[in-house]
Amino acid sequence: MIQIIVCIIGGLIVAGYVYLTWHHDHWKKRRIPGPSARFLLGNLPSVVTQKRNMTYEIDDLYREFKDRHGLIGYFSMRSPSLMVLQPDLAKDILIKNFKSFSENQFSDMIDKNVDPIFGRNPFMLKGNEWKEKRAEITPAFTTSRIKTMYPIVDDVCANMKKYLIKEIEKNPTNGFEVKELSAMYTTDVVSNCIFGVDAGSFTGGDATIRKMGKELFTPNWKIMVYFLALELFPFIYNVYQMPFVPKRVEQFFVNLMKDAIALRREKNINRFDYLHYLLELNEKKNLNELDMVAHAVTFFIDGFETSSIALAFTLYELARHKSAQEKLRKEIRETLSKHGTITHDVVSEMPYLDQVLNESLRLFPPAAFMGKVCTEKTEVKVKEGDYHTIDVGDEVLIPAYSFHRDPEFYENPDEFNPERFNPENGGIKNFREKGVFLPFGDGPRICLGQRFAQAQVKAALVSLIQNFEVDVNSKTQEPIVLDPKEFLAYAKGGLWLDFQEI
């Protein structure tokens, strides 16, 4: 009896090992170079161990192979994927061959019937449905509409200034965690622009929107285990789909949208913001409730978390580099003395502000890499005389962070140097044309909220640098290390800064 049990257990162990290593010769068969996979962990062990941010492990692979190959095959746990190592090839995938790579990674892992909010987000949609929904939402991000929403942004900046002054008086040396400060700011901006309500982050109001916004970007342990299980056993998805957004969070945003629409109609409020656009769109297309909410949450996502990351890291770099901070303050004050008030057009006249933000986005892109999925079998040129076939279903990773930090493309790449984006030297155009500046992606699926994100971050920078001297607080753990437990770019231990009113 014992021998039978031992044989069964041994057979299960062997079967499990064979299953987990079954794909390990996948790229060798395809004659695509790359590293050997480690058992269970693949080539990105921190997906499981969470000892390092995955960005660094991707960068290690990039630096190991980039001088020898333009494309490699690697493994995320047991799943085979491709990684692009040449910017020209990345441009081909994002732009020239977009038709063959029109879907984003994870699109097949989100079901809109199970997860109606994320499932209807244009980032997750595929084919004609993606085109239709993107076409619906694109007009909401025009420059003219952003201009009309700018007074709302300006009001939030004023509230943030008052909040900082009050908090500084209470604890002058305590410091502020600027990722949290930035998230408070972007929460108030987007909740005002979408739902016409003040989230109260700086005025002591109801912080529920902020809490729910956090939950959108902080998956619970069940979700993490589910996605790890899918990496090992993809067939689970055919049996059970777990919603990414908890039902109570989904219901919160549904109710918030209903209340916002009811209030606007009851009070006959006519404000040219994002909710106004959604109501116009609803009249034209008779959207259902969940489509309305999904569009609103899309705007919330585009304007909330990634924007707060960009603002936080930019403030940190300005705190570290006093000459850049002073130069920016001088530009702000000279521009304001010329125009008197801050508007979207006035902020657009500040070239050094643009350089500072672009340099921060280069060093710390909120999304350090992009994942695309091949939808049509295609042959790509890796280098002269070297072509590889990419099959339907192959996932392709583009390492934006690695391009941004490569000394081949940027002199002294780890240094904060806004002058590298000086308009006299071609600004960002030269780097974009080379395919080495990708904080918002590129091609037809470039980030929809790019212009709004930049507008609100710049507005906050103008307000803060004009009114405060910013320094790095001793609580900040330097050098900065990206948090291994986060998918987006968060600094481990937080970004702590001191603000002194001037």
MOJO-V897524 format. One record per backbone hydrogen bond with DSSP energy under -1.0 kcal/mol. CO is the residue of the C=O (numbers start at 1). NH is the residue of the N-H. If there is no record, write none. Layout:
co->CO nh->NH
co->CO nh->NH
//
This chain:
co->1 nh->5
co->2 nh->6
co->3 nh->7
co->4 nh->8
co->5 nh->9
co->6 nh->10
co->7 nh->11
co->8 nh->12
co->9 nh->13
co->10 nh->14
co->11 nh->15
co->12 nh->16
co->13 nh->17
co->14 nh->18
co->15 nh->19
co->16 nh->20
co->17 nh->21
co->21 nh->24
co->23 nh->26
co->25 nh->29
co->26 nh->30
co->27 nh->32
co->28 nh->31
co->33 nh->73
co->38 nh->42
co->39 nh->41
co->42 nh->38
co->44 nh->47
co->45 nh->48
co->45 nh->49
co->46 nh->50
co->53 nh->56
co->54 nh->58
co->55 nh->59
co->56 nh->60
co->57 nh->61
co->58 nh->62
co->59 nh->63
co->60 nh->64
co->61 nh->65
co->62 nh->66
co->65 nh->68
co->65 nh->69
co->70 nh->85
co->72 nh->83
co->74 nh->81
co->75 nh->43
co->76 nh->79
co->79 nh->76
co->81 nh->74
co->82 nh->397
co->83 nh->72
co->86 nh->90
co->87 nh->91
co->88 nh->92
co->89 nh->93
co->90 nh->94
co->91 nh->95
co->92 nh->97
co->95 nh->98
co->97 nh->100
co->98 nh->101
co->100 nh->375
co->103 nh->373
co->104 nh->107
co->106 nh->109
co->111 nh->115
co->115 nh->119
co->118 nh->121
co->121 nh->124
co->121 nh->125
co->126 nh->130
co->127 nh->131
co->128 nh->132
co->129 nh->133
co->130 nh->134
co->131 nh->135
co->132 nh->136
co->133 nh->137
co->134 nh->138
co->137 nh->140
co->138 nh->141
co->139 nh->142
co->142 nh->146
co->143 nh->147
co->144 nh->148
co->145 nh->149
co->147 nh->150
co->149 nh->153
co->150 nh->154
co->151 nh->155
co->152 nh->156
co->153 nh->157
co->154 nh->158
co->155 nh->159
co->156 nh->160
co->157 nh->161
co->158 nh->162
co->159 nh->163
co->160 nh->164
co->161 nh->165
co->162 nh->166
co->163 nh->167
co->164 nh->168
co->165 nh->169
co->166 nh->170
co->167 nh->171
co->171 nh->174
co->176 nh->178
co->176 nh->497
co->177 nh->181
co->178 nh->182
co->179 nh->183
co->180 nh->184
co->181 nh->185
co->182 nh->186
co->183 nh->187
co->184 nh->188
co->185 nh->189
co->186 nh->190
co->187 nh->191
co->188 nh->192
co->189 nh->193
co->190 nh->194
co->191 nh->195
co->191 nh->197
co->193 nh->274
co->193 nh->275
co->200 nh->205
co->207 nh->211
co->208 nh->212
co->209 nh->213
co->210 nh->214
co->211 nh->215
co->212 nh->216
co->220 nh->224
co->221 nh->225
co->222 nh->226
co->223 nh->227
co->224 nh->228
co->225 nh->229
co->226 nh->230
co->227 nh->231
co->228 nh->232
co->229 nh->233
co->233 nh->236
co->234 nh->237
co->235 nh->238
co->236 nh->239
co->236 nh->240
co->246 nh->250
co->247 nh->251
co->248 nh->252
co->249 nh->253
co->250 nh->254
co->251 nh->255
co->252 nh->256
co->253 nh->257
co->254 nh->258
co->255 nh->259
co->256 nh->260
co->257 nh->261
co->258 nh->262
co->259 nh->263
co->260 nh->264
co->261 nh->265
co->262 nh->266
co->263 nh->267
co->264 nh->269
co->271 nh->273
co->273 nh->277
co->274 nh->278
co->275 nh->279
co->276 nh->280
co->277 nh->281
co->278 nh->282
co->279 nh->283
co->280 nh->284
co->281 nh->285
co->282 nh->286
co->288 nh->292
co->289 nh->293
co->290 nh->294
co->291 nh->295
co->292 nh->296
co->293 nh->297
co->294 nh->298
co->295 nh->299
co->296 nh->300
co->297 nh->301
co->298 nh->302
co->299 nh->303
co->300 nh->304
co->304 nh->308
co->305 nh->309
co->306 nh->310
co->307 nh->311
co->308 nh->312
co->309 nh->313
co->310 nh->314
co->311 nh->315
co->312 nh->316
co->313 nh->317
co->314 nh->318
co->315 nh->319
co->316 nh->320
co->317 nh->321
co->321 nh->325
co->322 nh->326
co->323 nh->327
co->324 nh->328
co->325 nh->329
co->326 nh->330
co->327 nh->331
co->328 nh->332
co->329 nh->333
co->330 nh->334
co->331 nh->335
co->332 nh->336
co->333 nh->337
co->334 nh->338
co->335 nh->339
co->336 nh->340
co->343 nh->347
co->344 nh->348
co->346 nh->349
co->347 nh->350
co->350 nh->354
co->351 nh->355
co->352 nh->356
co->353 nh->357
co->354 nh->358
co->355 nh->359
co->356 nh->360
co->357 nh->361
co->358 nh->362
co->359 nh->363
co->360 nh->364
co->366 nh->489
co->368 nh->401
co->370 nh->398
co->371 nh->105
co->372 nh->396
co->374 nh->393
co->378 nh->390
co->380 nh->388
co->383 nh->386
co->386 nh->382
co->386 nh->383
co->388 nh->380
co->390 nh->378
co->391 nh->394
co->394 nh->374
co->395 nh->82
co->396 nh->372
co->397 nh->84
co->398 nh->370
co->398 nh->400
co->399 nh->403
co->400 nh->404
co->401 nh->405
co->403 nh->406
co->406 nh->409
co->406 nh->410
co->412 nh->415
co->417 nh->420
co->418 nh->421
co->419 nh->422
co->422 nh->425
co->422 nh->427
co->423 nh->426
co->426 nh->429
co->428 nh->432
co->429 nh->433
co->430 nh->434
co->431 nh->436
co->440 nh->447
co->443 nh->446
co->447 nh->450
co->449 nh->453
co->450 nh->454
co->451 nh->455
co->452 nh->456
co->453 nh->457
co->454 nh->458
co->455 nh->459
co->456 nh->460
co->457 nh->461
co->458 nh->462
co->459 nh->463
co->460 nh->464
co->461 nh->465
co->462 nh->466
co->463 nh->467
co->464 nh->468
co->467 nh->502
co->469 nh->500
co->471 nh->498
co->473 nh->476
co->481 nh->492
co->483 nh->486
co->488 nh->490
co->490 nh->483
co->491 nh->494
co->495 nh->178
co->496 nh->473
co->497 nh->176
co->498 nh->471
co->500 nh->469
//
